[in-house]
Amino acid sequence: MKRLLLLLLIPTLSYSQTYDDIMNMSSLKNFKITMIENGYEKLSEFSTDSVISYGLNYLSILEMEKVDKMGSYNKYSDSFILMDFEKTDYKTITEKIKKNCEFYDVVEHNETDYLCYSCPQSKYKGKIGFTVMNGMGTIVHFPKPKEE
């Protein structure tokens, strides 16, 4: 009976990024380490010269694609975006952001409003923002503007 219960639970368990992982994403290398350690696979079809994308539980059948979670890193702006289509980790992570970071402002980006926070313990430079967009939990890093 225990084996049957274990077999039923295994498909529901998945790896994903945590609040601490996000606070440590200070470079493309850190982003890749986080994605790979958490079981994401590189999505070449969504990657370009400037953007690297990874997905968790990616499936492509007959021109239909499905992914539970996705992360992308923009090499030119040194910024990342994490999308949780089921919003399972989104709520946990955003609660920790609200608890551990200081509210900065509501930032509009590409016609979407994000609640943005300053997190002094983060290794990235800039702000972290989050919103629900098209039904998915979205966490975005807004990098500090580069000084000229």
Backbone hydrogen bonds, N-H to C=O, Kabsch-Sander energy under -0.5 kcal/mol:
donor,donor_aa,acceptor,acceptor_aa,energy
5,L,1,M,-2.2
6,L,2,K,-2.5
7,L,3,R,-2.6
8,L,4,L,-1.8
9,L,5,L,-1.6
10,I,6,L,-2.0
12,T,9,L,-1.4
13,L,9,L,-0.8
13,L,10,I,-1.2
22,I,18,T,-2.1
23,M,19,Y,-2.3
24,N,20,D,-1.2
24,N,21,D,-0.5
25,M,22,I,-1.3
26,S,24,N,-1.7
31,F,27,S,-2.3
32,K,28,L,-2.7
33,I,29,K,-2.5
34,T,30,N,-2.4
35,M,31,F,-2.6
36,I,32,K,-2.8
37,E,33,I,-2.8
38,N,34,T,-1.5
39,G,36,I,-1.6
40,Y,35,M,-2.6
41,E,55,G,-2.9
43,L,53,S,-3.0
44,S,42,K,-0.9
46,F,43,L,-1.6
47,S,43,L,-0.6
47,S,44,S,-0.9
48,T,51,V,-2.9
52,I,73,Y,-2.3
54,Y,71,G,-2.9
55,G,41,E,-2.5
56,L,69,K,-2.7
57,N,55,G,-0.5
59,L,66,K,-2.8
61,I,64,M,-2.5
64,M,61,I,-2.0
66,K,59,L,-2.6
68,D,56,L,-2.2
69,K,56,L,-1.1
70,M,83,M,-2.5
71,G,54,Y,-2.6
72,S,81,I,-2.5
73,Y,52,I,-2.5
74,N,79,S,-3.1
75,K,50,S,-3.1
75,K,73,Y,-0.7
78,D,74,N,-1.4
79,S,74,N,-1.2
81,I,72,S,-2.3
82,L,139,I,-2.8
83,M,70,M,-3.4
84,D,137,G,-3.0
85,F,68,D,-2.0
85,F,83,M,-0.6
86,E,68,D,-0.6
87,K,84,D,-0.7
91,K,87,K,-0.9
92,T,88,T,-0.6
93,I,89,D,-2.8
94,T,90,Y,-2.7
95,E,91,K,-2.1
96,K,92,T,-1.6
97,I,93,I,-2.2
98,K,94,T,-2.5
99,K,95,E,-1.7
100,N,96,K,-2.8
101,C,97,I,-2.1
102,E,118,S,-2.7
104,Y,116,C,-3.2
105,D,116,C,-1.1
107,V,105,D,-0.6
107,V,114,Y,-2.6
109,H,107,V,-0.5
109,H,112,T,-2.9
112,T,109,H,-1.3
114,Y,107,V,-2.4
115,L,130,F,-2.2
116,C,105,D,-2.8
116,C,114,Y,-0.6
117,Y,128,I,-2.7
118,S,102,E,-3.0
119,C,117,Y,-0.5
122,S,119,C,-2.0
123,K,23,M,-3.6
124,Y,23,M,-0.6
126,G,124,Y,-0.5
127,K,142,F,-2.7
128,I,117,Y,-2.2
129,G,140,V,-3.3
130,F,115,L,-1.6
131,T,138,T,-2.1
133,M,131,T,-0.6
133,M,136,M,-2.6
136,M,133,M,-1.9
137,G,84,D,-2.1
138,T,131,T,-3.0
139,I,82,L,-2.7
140,V,129,G,-3.2
141,H,80,F,-2.8
142,F,127,K,-2.8
142,F,140,V,-0.6
144,K,125,K,-1.1
